[in-house]
Amino acid sequence: MVANNASTRQSVAVFGSTGSIGTSTLDVLERNQMQFQVAALTANTNVESLHAQCLKFKPAMAAMADSDAAQELANRLRRANSSTTVLIADDALVRIAVDPSIQTIMASIVGFAGLPATMAAAQHGKRILLANKESMVVAGDLLNQAAQRSGACIIPVDSEHNAIFQCLPESNRCNPTNSLQSGVASIVLTASGGPFRQFTADQLKTVTVEQALSHPNWDMGSKVSIDSATLMNKGLEVIEASYLFGLDESLIEVVVHPESVVHSMVRYIDGSVLAQLGQADMRTPIANALAWPDRIDAGVAALDFVRLGSLNFEAPDMHRFPCLALARQALRQGNGATCVLNAANEVAVEQFVEGRVSYTDISEINAHSLHSFTRTVPQNVEELFSLDLSVRQFALEFIEQRSLG
């Protein structure tokens, strides 16, 4: 990647750069080298991919969540005479997030693990491109408060939330105030329905991990793919949307839209509905979030309406996909319930992928955990981490008891 007028370009750190969102982000950045420079890259354990990215994009800093992997990366880059500094410390991601030379953070670390760096970026006034929905699900109030105090701008990258972001009035973007004040009646999140949209309840009982990982429209990691199959992903998006856009749960609709062309919609009180349409390609919302309020090339093909044909919409089946109902319940319940649900779900999905529980067990584990933690009210990030750990231990013990029974 060739440097051009580095002082005038937006400096970007990509957290989770070896994942699908991270690699798509780097593709968009490479197409727009005059506007952006890659300042930092981070990954979990994929040394091979991060090493190649560092040699190509020449970031000033890199970090890995795994300390052994970080040391191996440092050794490889040293042998390659790379100028990239590898941060080997538990707080490496936070140090990158607060670095004054970095303006924009792409937060695409999957799961609760991304919260500390995202919170640090919010506290230091960064532009946060939020692809990690769990951070907002678990700590939405705290993130919003930190952003309001520092002047940070949180722009959603999830295709559905970014679609809402694009369709909202200008005054409501990058500002989690109550959208009802600007004539918004409700928002409509679209869902592909996942690979089991037409499965019966009996068929769902025998779903395999391989089937659950085969999403019909999107290429995603295992956690997001499983969540999409159970519709928990859409449930988490309902929670995230409530915090991002200042809307009550009752004003957030969900419709199944198998074609994944209409990415979401905003209803207005005058009867208008604004929708954002596009290819099922994450580079579009990534480019929008990077360049907002401007537009840049994302490398995405134009939508061909003549070849598109019909668009279909249907209501989600809460009985076959109870995780969506559980997410709404957690949002209404408040008092840390969204943190509880997220922690239980991360454990349940991990255990399903490892073959220790069935597909239908996921919702049962989530429901049991949600019903068992009803009086915890976390006041800060530390208390959220404590609650998260307690729920994970509880869920694992519940799974163990069921297997012994």
N, C-alpha and C positions, 0 to 999 in steps of 0.2 A: 504494500500500500504506500503510495508516494505522498510525501508531506507537501502541502501547499498552504502557505500563509497560516501556519498553525495557530498564531495568536488570535486570529479572527474566527476560527472554527469552533464549533461547539464540542466540548470535551466530554466523551461518553465512557462510562464504565459499564461493562456487560457482566452481570452476575449470572452464572449458569450458562456460560458462553458455549459449552459443548453440547447442550441440549437442543431440542428442536426450535424453541423460541430464540435461544442464543445464536444459533447458526443462521437463522432467518434474519436476525438483527444485523449480524455481520455482513450478510449479503446486501442489505439495504444500505448500510454504512459504506460499503465498498463502491456502490453505485453513485454515492453522493460525497465523494472525497473532498470536494471544495468546501462543503458546509460542516463536515464532522471529522473528528479525529478520535481514534480508539485510544483511550488513556489507560484502561485497566481491563483485565479479563480474569474471571474466576471460574473454577469448576470444583467438582467433588473429588473424584478419583481418576478421571480419564486423562492421564498424563500424555498419552500419545496425541490425542486431539488438541489439547491445550498447548502442547509444545509446537505443533504445526501452526496453530493460530498465532502464537507469539512471534514465530519467525516471519509470518506473513504480514501481520498488522503492526508489529513492533510497538506494543504498549509500554508505557513507562513502568507499569506494575502488573504483577500477576499473583494469584493466590489460589490455594486449594484447601478444601475443608479437611482433608486427610493429611496429617503432618508428614507421613512417610512419602506420600505422593508428591507433596510440596518439595521435599528435599530432593527427590528424584528429578523433578522438573527443573529445579535450580541447577543440579549437576549437568543435565542435558543442555540447558541454555548456556551454561558457562563454557561447555565444550564447543558450542556453536558460536562463541563470541557474541552472544546476544547482549544487548544493553538493557534488557528487561530485568527489573529487580523482582525477585520472588519473595513475598512476605511470608515468613514461616512463624506464625503465632496464632493463638486461639482467637484473637481479635482482629485478624488480618482484614476480614471483610468490612468490619466497622471502620477500621483505619482508612480503607479506600473510600468508604461512603462519606466520610467527613473531610477528606482531603480537599483543601481549598482550590486546587487546580482543576477539580472535576465538577462540571456543572450538572450533568445528567446521569442518572442511574437507571439502567435497565434491570429491574428486579424480577428475574425469572427463575429463581431457585425454588424448586418444588417443595411444598409443605411448610410446616411451622418453622423450619430451620431458617427461613429467609427473614423472619421478623426482626432480629436485632439490627441487621444492616439497614433494613428498610426504615426502621424507627430512627436510627441515627441520621439517615439521609433526610428524613422529615424534620428532625430537630435542627438541621443545619441548612435549611432553605433550598434544598436541591429540587430540580425537576425530576420527579420519580415516575418512570414508565412502569406501571404496576401490572406485571404478568403473573405475580404470585398472589392469587386470590386469598390464600390462607391467612396472610398477614392482616388483610382488612377484615376477614371473617372473625379472626380471633381478637383483634385489637383495634377495631374500627374507630371507636370513640377516641382512644389514646392517639392514634395516628392522625386523625382529623384535628385534634387539639394541638398536637405538635406542629402540624403544617400551618395552622392558622397563626400560631405564635411566631413562627420563623419566616413565613411567607413562601413556604414550599408549595409546589404545584404537583398534585397527584393526578396523573392522566392514565386511565385504564387502557390496557393492551388486549385483554380478552376481547374477542371479536364482538361479542354481544354488548359488553359495556362500552367499548369504543364506539359502537354504532349509536348507542344512546348518547354518548358524549357528543358525537357529531350532529345529532338531531336536536339537542337541547338549545335553548336560547343562549346567545353568546355570554350573557351575564352569569349564567349558571355553570359554565364550564370552568373546571379547575377550582371550583368553589362549592364545598358540600353544604350549601344552605338549602332551605326548603324550596324545592322546585315549584311547589304549588303557587308561590308568589309570582311566577312568571307565566301563568296560564296553563301549566302542565296538569293534565287530568290524571294520567297514569302512564306507566311504561310497560312495554310488552317485550319480554325476553323470548327469543326463539330457541328451540332445541331440536337437534337433528332426530332425537329419539333413540340414538345409539343403535348397536347391532341387534338388539332384542325388542325393537318396537312392536313387532307383530308376534312375538312369542306368547304362548299361553302361560298361565301360572304353573301348570305342570311341567312345561318345557323349561321354565326358568330354574326348576329344582335340579336339573342335570347339566346346567351350563358349565363349560370348562374354562380354564384360564385362557387358553388359546382363542376361544370364541369371544371372550370378553375383551381381549386385546385387539380385536379386528374391527376398528371403527370404520363405518362406511364412507366417511367424507374427510376425516382429518388424520394426519400422521402425528401422533402424540406419544409421550412417554407412558409407562405402564400405569402409574398412579392416576393420571388424568384420563386415560383410556378406560380404566375400571370405573372411575367415578362417572364417566359419560354413560357407561353401560347401565349403571344403577340409577341414573339421573341425580345422584348426589352432586355431581358437578353443577347441574342446574340449580339445585338447592343452595349450594354454596354461592352461586351467582346471585340468587335472590337476596341472600344476606349481604353480600358485597354491594349490590346495587342500593340497598337501603342506606348503607353508610356513605357510599360515594355520592348519592344524589339527594339525600335527605328526605327519603320517602318512606311512609309506613308500609309494612308488609302487605297490607290489603290493597295497595295501589300498584303492586308489582305483579303483572300477569305473566304466565308462561304458556306458550303454545308450541306444539310440535310441528316442525317445518322440515320434512325430510331432505329437501333439496339444498338446504343451507345456503340459500342465495340472499334472502332477506335476513340480515344479521341481527336486527332488533328494530323496535319502533317506539315512537313517543306519541301518545294521544294528547291532544289539546282540548281545552274546554269549549272551543268553537266547533268541534267536530272534526277538525283536521287530524290526520295521522301522517307523521313524517317517518320515513323508513330509510335505512342505509342498506344498499344492495352491493354485491360484489362477488368475485370469485371466492371459493373456499381456500384462501391463501392468507396466512398470518402476516405476510409482509405488508399487506394493506394497512391494518391497524397499527403495526409497528411504525411504518412510515408516517402515518398521521400523527402518532404520539411524538415521534422525534421532531417533526417539523412544525407542529401546531404553533401558531395559527396559519402557517403556510402549508403548501403541498410540495412533495418531492416525488421523484420516480421511485417506484417500489419494484419494478420488474414484473408486474402482474398484468396478465392479458386482460384486455377489455371484455366486459360482459356482452355476449351476443344475444340480444333479446329474441331475435328471430329463431335461433336454434334452441333457445331455452325451453320453450313449450310452457306447460302449466306449472303453477306453484300451488302446493297443497298445505293445508293447515288443519290441525286437529288438537283436541284437548288431551293433556297427559293423563294417563291412567294411574291414579294415586294408589290403587289397590295392588297393581302389579309392580309399581315402583314407589314403595313407601318411603324411601330416603328423601324424596322431594317434600313429602308431607312433614317428615321429621325436621327438615331444615326450616320450614315455615314455623313449626312449633317452637324450635329453639330461638328463633328471632322474636317471636311474641313473648316467650318466657323471659328473655333477658338474663341479667344476673350471672353472666359468664357461661350461659348455656351454649352459645355458639362455639366457645372455646372447647367445652366438653364434647360437643358433637364432632368437631374437627379432629380432636385427639383420638376419640374412639374410632372414627372412620379411618384414620391413617393406620391404626393398628389392624383393624378389620381387613382393609385392603391388602396390607402386607401379608397377613396370615392367609388370605385367599390366594394370593400369587404364589405363596410358598406351599400351597396344597394342604394347609392345616384346617381350613374351614371351607364350607361351600359358598356358592354365590349368594344364596338366600340367607345364609347366616350373617352376611354383612349388615343388613338392615336390622336384624335381631340384636346384634352386638351394639349397634348404634342406639337403638331404642332403649335397651336395658341400661346403658351408661347414662343416657340423657335423663332417664327417670330416676337414677340413683344419685345424681348431683343436682340438687335443686335450690340450695341455699347459699351457694358460694358466690360472693360478689367481689371479683378482683379489682383492686384499686390502682395497680401499676403493672409494669411489664414483669417484674419479679414475681408478683402473685399470679400472673397469668402462666408463667413458666412452671410454678409450683402446682397449679391446678392441672395443667397439661400433663405433667409427670404423674400425678395421682390418677388421672383418668386412664392413662396408658397402662399403668400397673393394674388398675381395676379391670380393664378390658382383657388383658392377658390372663389374669386370674380367672375371669369368667369363662374364657375359652378353655382354659385348662380343666376347670370343674366340669364343663360340658363334655369334654373328651373323656374324662374319667368316668362320668356318669353313663 
